[in-house]
């Protein structure tokens, strides 16, 4: 796997919730309410996708981010 590939910067809500230790419901609510910018989150079908950059802006940089 290429570590600097752009797809590695995009997370599903379940992945992001686990990595940043927040609930999926909270992330989905923040996405629906427009708390993430249009470049940080979008809906793909029935799934919300968020960027690591957006998660860091909202929740801070994590020293011990879990590897998914």
DSSP file (Angstrom, degrees, kcal/mol; ACC not computed):
  #  RESIDUE AA STRUCTURE BP1 BP2  ACC     N-H-->O    O-->H-N    N-H-->O    O-->H-N    TCO  KAPPA ALPHA  PHI   PSI    X-CA   Y-CA   Z-CA
    1    1 A X              0   0    0      0, 0.0     2,-0.6     0, 0.0     0, 0.0   0.000 360.0 360.0 360.0 137.6    0.0    0.0    0.0
    2    2 A X    >   -     0   0    0      1,-0.1     3,-1.2     2,-0.0     6,-0.1  -0.732 360.0-154.4 -84.2 120.4    1.3    3.5   -0.9
    3    3 A X  T 3  S+     0   0    0     -2,-0.6    -1,-0.1     1,-0.3     5,-0.0   0.784  89.7  46.8 -70.9 -28.1    1.3    5.5    2.3
    4    4 A X  T 3  S+     0   0    0      3,-0.0    -1,-0.3     5,-0.0     2,-0.2   0.179  79.4 131.5-100.7  19.2    1.0    9.0    0.7
    5    5 A X    X   -     0   0    0     -3,-1.2     3,-1.8     1,-0.1     4,-0.3  -0.485  65.1-124.6 -70.1 138.6   -1.9    8.0   -1.6
    6    6 A X  G >  S+     0   0    0      1,-0.3     3,-1.7     2,-0.2     4,-0.2   0.802 108.1  63.7 -56.5 -31.5   -4.8   10.5   -1.6
    7    7 A X  G >  S+     0   0    0      1,-0.3     3,-1.2     2,-0.2    -1,-0.3   0.752  91.1  66.3 -66.6 -20.9   -7.3    7.8   -0.7
    8    8 A X  G <  S+     0   0    0     -3,-1.8    -1,-0.3     1,-0.2    -2,-0.2   0.617  94.7  59.4 -72.8 -10.9   -5.4    7.2    2.6
    9    9 A X  G <  S+     0   0    0     -3,-1.7    43,-2.4    -4,-0.3     2,-0.4   0.456  92.9  79.7 -93.9  -2.8   -6.6   10.7    3.6
   10   10 A X  E <   -A   51   0A   0     -3,-1.2     2,-0.3    41,-0.2    41,-0.2  -0.904  60.0-175.1-111.9 134.2  -10.3    9.9    3.3
   11   11 A X  E     -A   50   0A   0     39,-3.5    39,-2.9    -2,-0.4     2,-0.2  -0.922  23.9-126.0-126.3 148.8  -12.1    8.0    6.1
   12   12 A X  E  >  -A   49   0A   0     -2,-0.3     4,-2.9    37,-0.2     5,-0.2  -0.496  40.1-104.3 -78.7 163.9  -15.6    6.6    6.5
   13   13 A X  H  > S+     0   0    0     35,-1.1     4,-2.9     1,-0.2     5,-0.2   0.911 122.1  51.9 -59.1 -42.6  -17.5    7.7    9.6
   14   14 A X  H  > S+     0   0    0      2,-0.2     4,-1.9     1,-0.2    -1,-0.2   0.924 112.8  45.6 -60.8 -40.6  -16.9    4.4   11.3
   15   15 A X  H  > S+     0   0    0      2,-0.2     4,-2.6     1,-0.2    -2,-0.2   0.948 115.8  45.6 -63.9 -48.2  -13.2    4.6   10.6
   16   16 A X  H  X S+     0   0    0     -4,-2.9     4,-2.6     1,-0.2    -2,-0.2   0.895 110.7  53.5 -63.6 -40.9  -12.9    8.2   11.7
   17   17 A X  H  X>S+     0   0    0     -4,-2.9     5,-1.7    -5,-0.2     4,-0.7   0.920 112.4  44.4 -61.0 -44.0  -15.0    7.6   14.9
   18   18 A X  H ><5S+     0   0    0     -4,-1.9     3,-0.5    -5,-0.2    -2,-0.2   0.934 115.3  47.3 -66.1 -46.3  -12.7    4.8   15.9
   19   19 A X  H 3<5S+     0   0    0     -4,-2.6    47,-0.5     1,-0.2    -2,-0.2   0.866 122.1  34.2 -64.2 -37.9   -9.5    6.6   15.1
   20   20 A X  H 3<5S-     0   0    0     -4,-2.6    -1,-0.2    -5,-0.2    -2,-0.2   0.315 106.5-121.8-105.0   7.2  -10.5    9.9   16.9
   21   21 A X  T <<5 +     0   0    0     -4,-0.7     2,-0.3    -3,-0.5    -3,-0.2   0.896  69.5 122.2  53.9  49.8  -12.5    8.2   19.7
   22   22 A X      < -     0   0    0     -5,-1.7    -1,-0.2    -6,-0.2     2,-0.2  -0.858  66.8 -93.0-127.9 166.7  -15.9   10.0   19.0
   23   23 A X     >  -     0   0    0     -2,-0.3     4,-1.9     1,-0.1     5,-0.1  -0.506  21.8-128.8 -82.6 152.0  -19.2    8.4   18.2
   24   24 A X  H  > S+     0   0    0      1,-0.2     4,-2.8     2,-0.2     5,-0.2   0.896 110.4  57.3 -61.0 -40.4  -20.4    7.8   14.6
   25   25 A X  H  > S+     0   0    0      1,-0.2     4,-2.2     2,-0.2    -1,-0.2   0.898 105.4  49.9 -59.4 -41.4  -23.6    9.6   15.5
   26   26 A X  H  > S+     0   0    0      2,-0.2     4,-2.5     1,-0.2    -1,-0.2   0.928 111.8  48.2 -63.7 -44.5  -21.7   12.7   16.5
   27   27 A X  H  X S+     0   0    0     -4,-1.9     4,-2.3     1,-0.2    -2,-0.2   0.928 111.8  48.8 -62.1 -45.1  -19.7   12.7   13.2
   28   28 A X  H  X S+     0   0    0     -4,-2.8     4,-2.7     1,-0.2    -1,-0.2   0.892 111.1  50.8 -62.6 -39.1  -22.8   12.2   11.1
   29   29 A X  H  X S+     0   0    0     -4,-2.2     4,-2.4    -5,-0.2    -1,-0.2   0.927 110.0  49.4 -64.2 -44.6  -24.5   15.0   12.9
   30   30 A X  H  <>S+     0   0    0     -4,-2.5     5,-2.5     2,-0.2     6,-0.7   0.882 112.3  49.0 -62.0 -38.2  -21.6   17.3   12.3
   31   31 A X  H ><5S+     0   0    0     -4,-2.3     3,-1.3     3,-0.2    -2,-0.2   0.951 112.7  46.5 -64.8 -49.4  -21.5   16.4    8.6
   32   32 A X  H 3<5S+     0   0    0     -4,-2.7    -2,-0.2     1,-0.3    -1,-0.2   0.868 111.6  51.8 -61.0 -37.6  -25.3   17.0    8.2
   33   33 A X  T 3<5S-     0   0    0     -4,-2.4    -1,-0.3    -5,-0.2    -2,-0.2   0.446 115.0-114.2 -83.7   0.3  -25.1   20.3   10.0
   34   34 A X  T < 5S+     0   0    0     -3,-1.3    -3,-0.2    -4,-0.3    -2,-0.1   0.733  71.4 137.7  78.5  22.7  -22.2   21.6    7.8
   35   35 A X      < +     0   0    0     -5,-2.5     2,-0.3    -6,-0.2    -4,-0.2   0.785  63.7  63.2 -72.6 -26.4  -19.6   21.8   10.6
   36   36 A X  S    S-     0   0    0     -6,-0.7     5,-0.0    -5,-0.1     2,-0.0  -0.714  95.7-113.6 -90.1 149.5  -17.1   20.3    8.1
   37   37 A X    >>  -     0   0    0     -2,-0.3     3,-1.5     1,-0.1     4,-1.5  -0.295  31.0-102.5 -74.4 168.3  -16.2   22.3    5.0
   38   38 A X  T 34 S+     0   0    0      1,-0.3    -1,-0.1     2,-0.2    -2,-0.0   0.723 125.4  53.1 -65.2 -19.6  -17.2   21.0    1.6
   39   39 A X  T 34 S+     0   0    0      1,-0.1    -1,-0.3     3,-0.0    15,-0.1   0.534 110.0  48.3 -89.1  -7.4  -13.5   20.0    1.1
   40   40 A X  T <4 S+     0   0    0     -3,-1.5    11,-2.4     1,-0.3     2,-0.3   0.678 118.0  17.8-105.4 -22.5  -13.5   18.0    4.4
   41   41 A X  E  <  +B   50   0A   0     -4,-1.5     2,-0.3     9,-0.2    -1,-0.3  -0.999  56.4 164.1-152.1 147.4  -16.7   15.9    4.2
   42   42 A X  E     -B   49   0A   0      7,-2.1     7,-3.0    -2,-0.3     2,-0.5  -0.982  35.7-111.3-157.7 158.6  -19.2   14.7    1.6
   43   43 A X  E     -B   48   0A   0     -2,-0.3     2,-0.6     5,-0.2     5,-0.3  -0.811  22.7-169.4 -95.4 131.6  -21.9   12.1    1.3
   44   44 A X  E >   -B   47   0A   0      3,-3.8     3,-1.9    -2,-0.5     2,-0.5  -0.902  67.3 -53.6-120.2  98.3  -21.3    9.2   -1.1
   45   45 A X  T 3  S-     0   0    0     -2,-0.6    -2,-0.0     1,-0.3     0, 0.0  -0.597 123.0 -20.1  67.9-119.9  -24.6    7.4   -1.4
   46   46 A X  T 3  S+     0   0    0     -2,-0.5     2,-0.4    -3,-0.1    -1,-0.3   0.355 124.2  88.2 -99.9   5.9  -25.7    6.6    2.1
   47   47 A X  E <   - B   0  44A   0     -3,-1.9    -3,-3.8   -34,-0.0     2,-0.4  -0.840  66.9-139.9-109.7 140.9  -22.1    7.0    3.6
   48   48 A X  E     - B   0  43A   0     -2,-0.4   -35,-1.1    -5,-0.3     2,-0.4  -0.824  17.2-161.4 -92.7 136.0  -20.4   10.1    4.9
   49   49 A X  E     -AB  12  42A   0     -7,-3.0    -7,-2.1    -2,-0.4     2,-0.3  -0.955   9.1-175.8-116.2 137.5  -16.7   10.4    4.0
   50   50 A X  E     -AB  11  41A   0    -39,-2.9   -39,-3.5    -2,-0.4    -9,-0.2  -0.948  21.3-122.5-131.5 152.7  -14.4   12.8    5.9
   51   51 A X  E  >  -A   10   0A   0    -11,-2.4     4,-2.1    -2,-0.3   -41,-0.2  -0.611  19.7-124.7 -91.3 154.7  -10.8   13.8    5.5
   52   52 A X  H  > S+     0   0    0    -43,-2.4     4,-2.6    -2,-0.2     5,-0.2   0.875 114.4  57.7 -61.1 -36.7   -8.1   13.3    8.1
   53   53 A X  H  > S+     0   0    0    -44,-0.3     4,-2.1     1,-0.2    -1,-0.2   0.913 106.8  47.3 -60.9 -43.3   -7.4   17.0    7.8
   54   54 A X  H  > S+     0   0    0      2,-0.2     4,-2.2     1,-0.2    -1,-0.2   0.893 111.0  51.1 -64.7 -40.1  -11.1   17.8    8.7
   55   55 A X  H  X S+     0   0    0     -4,-2.1     4,-3.0     1,-0.2     5,-0.3   0.900 109.9  49.9 -64.7 -40.2  -11.0   15.5   11.6
   56   56 A X  H  X S+     0   0    0     -4,-2.6     4,-2.0     1,-0.2    -1,-0.2   0.885 110.2  50.7 -65.9 -37.7   -7.8   17.1   12.9
   57   57 A X  H  < S+     0   0    0     -4,-2.1    -2,-0.2    -5,-0.2    -1,-0.2   0.913 118.6  37.6 -64.5 -41.4   -9.4   20.6   12.6
   58   58 A X  H  < S+     0   0    0     -4,-2.2    -2,-0.2    -5,-0.1    -1,-0.2   0.875 135.8  16.9 -78.1 -38.6  -12.5   19.5   14.5
   59   59 A X  H  < S-     0   0    0     -4,-3.0    -3,-0.2    -5,-0.2    -2,-0.2   0.420 105.8-111.3-120.8  -1.0  -10.9   17.2   17.1
   60   60 A X     <  -     0   0    0     -4,-2.0     2,-0.3    -5,-0.3    -1,-0.2   0.027  47.5 -52.8  88.0 160.6   -7.2   18.0   17.2
   61   61 A X        -     0   0    0     -5,-0.1     2,-0.5    -4,-0.1    -8,-0.0  -0.551  55.1-138.3 -74.6 133.7   -4.2   16.1   16.1
   62   62 A X    >   -     0   0    0     -2,-0.3     3,-0.7     1,-0.1    -2,-0.1  -0.819  10.4-160.7 -97.7 126.7   -4.0   12.7   17.7
   63   63 A X  T 3  S+     0   0    0     -2,-0.5     2,-0.2     1,-0.2    -1,-0.1   0.869  92.3  35.6 -71.0 -36.5   -0.7   11.4   19.0
   64   64 A X  T 3  S+     0   0    0    -45,-0.1    -1,-0.2     2,-0.0     2,-0.2  -0.427  78.3 176.0-117.5  56.6   -1.8    7.8   19.0
   65   65 A X    <   -     0   0    0     -3,-0.7     2,-0.1    -2,-0.2   -45,-0.1  -0.423  32.7-120.4 -64.6 130.4   -4.1    7.5   16.0
   66   66 A X        -     0   0    0    -47,-0.5     2,-0.5    -2,-0.2    -1,-0.1  -0.456  22.3-121.5 -69.4 141.2   -5.2    3.9   15.6
   67   67 A X              0   0    0     -2,-0.1    -1,-0.1     1,-0.1     0, 0.0  -0.758 360.0 360.0 -85.2 126.7   -4.2    2.3   12.3
   68   68 A X              0   0    0     -2,-0.5    -1,-0.1     0, 0.0    -2,-0.0   0.385 360.0 360.0 -98.0 360.0   -7.3    1.0   10.4
